Amino acid sequence: QELDHIVGGTPVLVQAAELVTDFSSEKTLRSFLLKRYARTAVGIRASGEWVFAVFEGRFYGILGGMSMNELAYLMLQLG
């Protein structure tokens, strides 16, 4: 089957309104989880409403971005 568009992502951050803390099944690099990077996350609220979050990474020599735990907590707070 041909696909016009595809997006992938790892890891799952929130499931059933609970923070996911074990990323071992997704084999995500520890440094990717702990370091602050530019991040993009997509979620779906119980109402069916979609939530998109995008965070800048490094800019003008200042460290920005978020760790995966920070992003997970934010997505939980956003529902």
C-alpha positions in Angstrom: 0.0 0.0 0.0 1.3 3.5 -0.9 1.1 6.3 1.7 1.1 10.0 0.9 2.0 11.0 4.4 3.2 9.2 7.5 4.4 10.3 10.9 6.1 8.3 13.6 6.8 9.0 17.2 8.2 7.5 20.3 7.6 7.1 23.2 3.9 7.1 24.3 3.9 9.6 27.2 0.4 9.4 28.7 -2.0 6.4 28.5 -5.4 6.2 30.2 -4.8 9.5 31.9 -1.6 8.2 33.6 2.0 9.1 33.0 3.9 6.3 31.3 7.2 5.8 33.1 8.5 2.6 31.6 9.8 3.2 28.1 11.8 -0.1 27.8 9.3 -1.7 25.4 9.9 1.1 22.9 13.7 0.8 23.2 14.1 4.6 23.3 17.6 5.9 24.0 18.1 7.1 27.5 19.8 10.3 26.4 16.8 11.1 24.1 14.5 10.8 27.1 16.6 12.8 29.6 18.2 15.6 27.6 16.3 18.7 26.6 15.5 18.8 22.8 13.0 20.4 20.5 9.9 18.3 21.0 6.5 17.8 19.3 3.7 15.9 20.9 0.1 15.1 19.8 -2.6 13.9 22.1 -6.3 13.3 22.0 -8.5 14.3 25.0 -11.4 12.2 26.3 -13.7 14.6 24.4 -12.1 13.7 21.1 -10.4 17.1 20.9 -6.8 17.0 19.6 -3.9 18.7 21.4 -0.7 19.7 19.6 2.4 20.9 21.5 5.6 22.1 19.8 8.7 23.3 21.7 11.8 25.0 20.4 15.1 23.4 21.1 18.4 25.2 21.1 18.2 28.8 20.0 20.8 31.6 20.1 23.2 29.5 22.1 20.7 29.1 25.0 19.6 25.7 25.9 15.8 25.3 25.4 13.6 22.4 24.7 12.1 19.9 27.1 13.0 16.5 28.6 10.6 13.7 27.8 9.4 13.7 31.5 8.6 17.5 31.3 6.7 17.0 28.0 4.8 14.0 29.4 3.7 16.0 32.5 2.6 18.9 30.3 0.6 16.6 28.1 -1.1 15.1 31.2 -1.9 18.6 32.4 -3.4 19.5 29.0 -5.7 16.5 29.2 
